[in-house]
Amino acid sequence: MRRTGSCPPGTLQFDDESFDVLCNVESSHCYSDMDAFINEAYRVLKPGGYFAWTDFRDEKTMNSIRTMF
């Protein structure tokens, strides 16, 4: 089953461990709390699930964000 949704990044309206794959494309640079976004992403992923993330960021920011994952 394929489910899609849109909501504020810190409040994903899905149950824990709901998704095998979670994709976020070129939007996280607008989020005010990157930690909350990442925590919610991992909360809704099933164990062994995949989180595909891409965004436009400068090198310094990318290096700091890597430590959050």
Phi and psi in radians as a Rosetta constraint file:
Dihedral C 1 N 2 CA 2 C 2 CIRCULARHARMONIC -1.859 0.35
Dihedral N 2 CA 2 C 2 N 3 CIRCULARHARMONIC 2.219 0.35
Dihedral C 2 N 3 CA 3 C 3 CIRCULARHARMONIC -2.193 0.35
Dihedral N 3 CA 3 C 3 N 4 CIRCULARHARMONIC 2.423 0.35
Dihedral C 3 N 4 CA 4 C 4 CIRCULARHARMONIC -2.251 0.35
Dihedral N 4 CA 4 C 4 N 5 CIRCULARHARMONIC 2.789 0.35
Dihedral C 4 N 5 CA 5 C 5 CIRCULARHARMONIC -2.910 0.35
Dihedral N 5 CA 5 C 5 N 6 CIRCULARHARMONIC 2.880 0.35
Dihedral C 5 N 6 CA 6 C 6 CIRCULARHARMONIC -2.451 0.35
Dihedral N 6 CA 6 C 6 N 7 CIRCULARHARMONIC 2.247 0.35
Dihedral C 6 N 7 CA 7 C 7 CIRCULARHARMONIC -2.868 0.35
Dihedral N 7 CA 7 C 7 N 8 CIRCULARHARMONIC 2.947 0.35
Dihedral C 7 N 8 CA 8 C 8 CIRCULARHARMONIC -0.967 0.35
Dihedral N 8 CA 8 C 8 N 9 CIRCULARHARMONIC 2.497 0.35
Dihedral C 8 N 9 CA 9 C 9 CIRCULARHARMONIC -1.101 0.35
Dihedral N 9 CA 9 C 9 N 10 CIRCULARHARMONIC -0.429 0.35
Dihedral C 9 N 10 CA 10 C 10 CIRCULARHARMONIC -1.586 0.35
Dihedral N 10 CA 10 C 10 N 11 CIRCULARHARMONIC 0.043 0.35
Dihedral C 10 N 11 CA 11 C 11 CIRCULARHARMONIC -2.452 0.35
Dihedral N 11 CA 11 C 11 N 12 CIRCULARHARMONIC 0.993 0.35
Dihedral C 11 N 12 CA 12 C 12 CIRCULARHARMONIC -1.111 0.35
Dihedral N 12 CA 12 C 12 N 13 CIRCULARHARMONIC 2.205 0.35
Dihedral C 12 N 13 CA 13 C 13 CIRCULARHARMONIC -1.555 0.35
Dihedral N 13 CA 13 C 13 N 14 CIRCULARHARMONIC 0.896 0.35
Dihedral C 13 N 14 CA 14 C 14 CIRCULARHARMONIC -2.297 0.35
Dihedral N 14 CA 14 C 14 N 15 CIRCULARHARMONIC 2.683 0.35
Dihedral C 14 N 15 CA 15 C 15 CIRCULARHARMONIC -1.169 0.35
Dihedral N 15 CA 15 C 15 N 16 CIRCULARHARMONIC 2.762 0.35
Dihedral C 15 N 16 CA 16 C 16 CIRCULARHARMONIC -0.977 0.35
Dihedral N 16 CA 16 C 16 N 17 CIRCULARHARMONIC 2.536 0.35
Dihedral C 16 N 17 CA 17 C 17 CIRCULARHARMONIC 0.910 0.35
Dihedral N 17 CA 17 C 17 N 18 CIRCULARHARMONIC 0.865 0.35
Dihedral C 17 N 18 CA 18 C 18 CIRCULARHARMONIC -1.666 0.35
Dihedral N 18 CA 18 C 18 N 19 CIRCULARHARMONIC -0.384 0.35
Dihedral C 18 N 19 CA 19 C 19 CIRCULARHARMONIC -2.177 0.35
Dihedral N 19 CA 19 C 19 N 20 CIRCULARHARMONIC 2.468 0.35
Dihedral C 19 N 20 CA 20 C 20 CIRCULARHARMONIC -1.397 0.35
Dihedral N 20 CA 20 C 20 N 21 CIRCULARHARMONIC -0.589 0.35
Dihedral C 20 N 21 CA 21 C 21 CIRCULARHARMONIC -2.396 0.35
Dihedral N 21 CA 21 C 21 N 22 CIRCULARHARMONIC 2.387 0.35
Dihedral C 21 N 22 CA 22 C 22 CIRCULARHARMONIC -2.262 0.35
Dihedral N 22 CA 22 C 22 N 23 CIRCULARHARMONIC 2.220 0.35
Dihedral C 22 N 23 CA 23 C 23 CIRCULARHARMONIC -2.053 0.35
Dihedral N 23 CA 23 C 23 N 24 CIRCULARHARMONIC 2.393 0.35
Dihedral C 23 N 24 CA 24 C 24 CIRCULARHARMONIC -2.384 0.35
Dihedral N 24 CA 24 C 24 N 25 CIRCULARHARMONIC 2.072 0.35
Dihedral C 24 N 25 CA 25 C 25 CIRCULARHARMONIC -2.107 0.35
Dihedral N 25 CA 25 C 25 N 26 CIRCULARHARMONIC 2.050 0.35
Dihedral C 25 N 26 CA 26 C 26 CIRCULARHARMONIC 0.849 0.35
Dihedral N 26 CA 26 C 26 N 27 CIRCULARHARMONIC 0.825 0.35
Dihedral C 26 N 27 CA 27 C 27 CIRCULARHARMONIC -2.398 0.35
Dihedral N 27 CA 27 C 27 N 28 CIRCULARHARMONIC -0.337 0.35
Dihedral C 27 N 28 CA 28 C 28 CIRCULARHARMONIC -1.159 0.35
Dihedral N 28 CA 28 C 28 N 29 CIRCULARHARMONIC -0.309 0.35
Dihedral C 28 N 29 CA 29 C 29 CIRCULARHARMONIC -1.140 0.35
Dihedral N 29 CA 29 C 29 N 30 CIRCULARHARMONIC -0.257 0.35
Dihedral C 29 N 30 CA 30 C 30 CIRCULARHARMONIC -1.598 0.35
Dihedral N 30 CA 30 C 30 N 31 CIRCULARHARMONIC -0.138 0.35
Dihedral C 30 N 31 CA 31 C 31 CIRCULARHARMONIC -1.402 0.35
Dihedral N 31 CA 31 C 31 N 32 CIRCULARHARMONIC 2.390 0.35
Dihedral C 31 N 32 CA 32 C 32 CIRCULARHARMONIC -1.387 0.35
Dihedral N 32 CA 32 C 32 N 33 CIRCULARHARMONIC -0.350 0.35
Dihedral C 32 N 33 CA 33 C 33 CIRCULARHARMONIC -2.373 0.35
Dihedral N 33 CA 33 C 33 N 34 CIRCULARHARMONIC 1.599 0.35
Dihedral C 33 N 34 CA 34 C 34 CIRCULARHARMONIC -1.112 0.35
Dihedral N 34 CA 34 C 34 N 35 CIRCULARHARMONIC -0.651 0.35
Dihedral C 34 N 35 CA 35 C 35 CIRCULARHARMONIC -1.042 0.35
Dihedral N 35 CA 35 C 35 N 36 CIRCULARHARMONIC -0.787 0.35
Dihedral C 35 N 36 CA 36 C 36 CIRCULARHARMONIC -1.086 0.35
Dihedral N 36 CA 36 C 36 N 37 CIRCULARHARMONIC -0.727 0.35
Dihedral C 36 N 37 CA 37 C 37 CIRCULARHARMONIC -1.037 0.35
Dihedral N 37 CA 37 C 37 N 38 CIRCULARHARMONIC -0.857 0.35
Dihedral C 37 N 38 CA 38 C 38 CIRCULARHARMONIC -1.143 0.35
Dihedral N 38 CA 38 C 38 N 39 CIRCULARHARMONIC -0.724 0.35
Dihedral C 38 N 39 CA 39 C 39 CIRCULARHARMONIC -1.057 0.35
Dihedral N 39 CA 39 C 39 N 40 CIRCULARHARMONIC -0.749 0.35
Dihedral C 39 N 40 CA 40 C 40 CIRCULARHARMONIC -1.164 0.35
Dihedral N 40 CA 40 C 40 N 41 CIRCULARHARMONIC -0.689 0.35
Dihedral C 40 N 41 CA 41 C 41 CIRCULARHARMONIC -1.025 0.35
Dihedral N 41 CA 41 C 41 N 42 CIRCULARHARMONIC -0.832 0.35
Dihedral C 41 N 42 CA 42 C 42 CIRCULARHARMONIC -1.251 0.35
Dihedral N 42 CA 42 C 42 N 43 CIRCULARHARMONIC -0.493 0.35
Dihedral C 42 N 43 CA 43 C 43 CIRCULARHARMONIC -1.114 0.35
Dihedral N 43 CA 43 C 43 N 44 CIRCULARHARMONIC -0.729 0.35
Dihedral C 43 N 44 CA 44 C 44 CIRCULARHARMONIC -1.500 0.35
Dihedral N 44 CA 44 C 44 N 45 CIRCULARHARMONIC -0.151 0.35
Dihedral C 44 N 45 CA 45 C 45 CIRCULARHARMONIC -1.381 0.35
Dihedral N 45 CA 45 C 45 N 46 CIRCULARHARMONIC 2.428 0.35
Dihedral C 45 N 46 CA 46 C 46 CIRCULARHARMONIC -1.232 0.35
Dihedral N 46 CA 46 C 46 N 47 CIRCULARHARMONIC 2.698 0.35
Dihedral C 46 N 47 CA 47 C 47 CIRCULARHARMONIC -0.949 0.35
Dihedral N 47 CA 47 C 47 N 48 CIRCULARHARMONIC 2.297 0.35
Dihedral C 47 N 48 CA 48 C 48 CIRCULARHARMONIC 1.425 0.35
Dihedral N 48 CA 48 C 48 N 49 CIRCULARHARMONIC 0.077 0.35
Dihedral C 48 N 49 CA 49 C 49 CIRCULARHARMONIC -1.264 0.35
Dihedral N 49 CA 49 C 49 N 50 CIRCULARHARMONIC 2.970 0.35
Dihedral C 49 N 50 CA 50 C 50 CIRCULARHARMONIC -2.000 0.35
Dihedral N 50 CA 50 C 50 N 51 CIRCULARHARMONIC 2.398 0.35
Dihedral C 50 N 51 CA 51 C 51 CIRCULARHARMONIC -2.053 0.35
Dihedral N 51 CA 51 C 51 N 52 CIRCULARHARMONIC 1.919 0.35
Dihedral C 51 N 52 CA 52 C 52 CIRCULARHARMONIC -1.759 0.35
Dihedral N 52 CA 52 C 52 N 53 CIRCULARHARMONIC 2.095 0.35
Dihedral C 52 N 53 CA 53 C 53 CIRCULARHARMONIC -2.368 0.35
Dihedral N 53 CA 53 C 53 N 54 CIRCULARHARMONIC 2.344 0.35
Dihedral C 53 N 54 CA 54 C 54 CIRCULARHARMONIC -2.558 0.35
Dihedral N 54 CA 54 C 54 N 55 CIRCULARHARMONIC 2.565 0.35
Dihedral C 54 N 55 CA 55 C 55 CIRCULARHARMONIC -2.864 0.35
Dihedral N 55 CA 55 C 55 N 56 CIRCULARHARMONIC 2.865 0.35
Dihedral C 55 N 56 CA 56 C 56 CIRCULARHARMONIC -1.525 0.35
Dihedral N 56 CA 56 C 56 N 57 CIRCULARHARMONIC 1.985 0.35
Dihedral C 56 N 57 CA 57 C 57 CIRCULARHARMONIC -2.512 0.35
Dihedral N 57 CA 57 C 57 N 58 CIRCULARHARMONIC 2.632 0.35
Dihedral C 57 N 58 CA 58 C 58 CIRCULARHARMONIC -1.346 0.35
Dihedral N 58 CA 58 C 58 N 59 CIRCULARHARMONIC 2.880 0.35
Dihedral C 58 N 59 CA 59 C 59 CIRCULARHARMONIC -1.044 0.35
Dihedral N 59 CA 59 C 59 N 60 CIRCULARHARMONIC -0.727 0.35
Dihedral C 59 N 60 CA 60 C 60 CIRCULARHARMONIC -1.066 0.35
Dihedral N 60 CA 60 C 60 N 61 CIRCULARHARMONIC -0.794 0.35
Dihedral C 60 N 61 CA 61 C 61 CIRCULARHARMONIC -1.142 0.35
Dihedral N 61 CA 61 C 61 N 62 CIRCULARHARMONIC -0.745 0.35
Dihedral C 61 N 62 CA 62 C 62 CIRCULARHARMONIC -1.031 0.35
Dihedral N 62 CA 62 C 62 N 63 CIRCULARHARMONIC -0.731 0.35
Dihedral C 62 N 63 CA 63 C 63 CIRCULARHARMONIC -1.103 0.35
Dihedral N 63 CA 63 C 63 N 64 CIRCULARHARMONIC -0.670 0.35
Dihedral C 63 N 64 CA 64 C 64 CIRCULARHARMONIC -1.290 0.35
Dihedral N 64 CA 64 C 64 N 65 CIRCULARHARMONIC -0.612 0.35
Dihedral C 64 N 65 CA 65 C 65 CIRCULARHARMONIC -1.208 0.35
Dihedral N 65 CA 65 C 65 N 66 CIRCULARHARMONIC -0.610 0.35
Dihedral C 65 N 66 CA 66 C 66 CIRCULARHARMONIC -0.928 0.35
Dihedral N 66 CA 66 C 66 N 67 CIRCULARHARMONIC -0.623 0.35
Dihedral C 66 N 67 CA 67 C 67 CIRCULARHARMONIC -1.195 0.35
Dihedral N 67 CA 67 C 67 N 68 CIRCULARHARMONIC -0.370 0.35
Dihedral C 67 N 68 CA 68 C 68 CIRCULARHARMONIC -1.289 0.35
Dihedral N 68 CA 68 C 68 N 69 CIRCULARHARMONIC -0.487 0.35
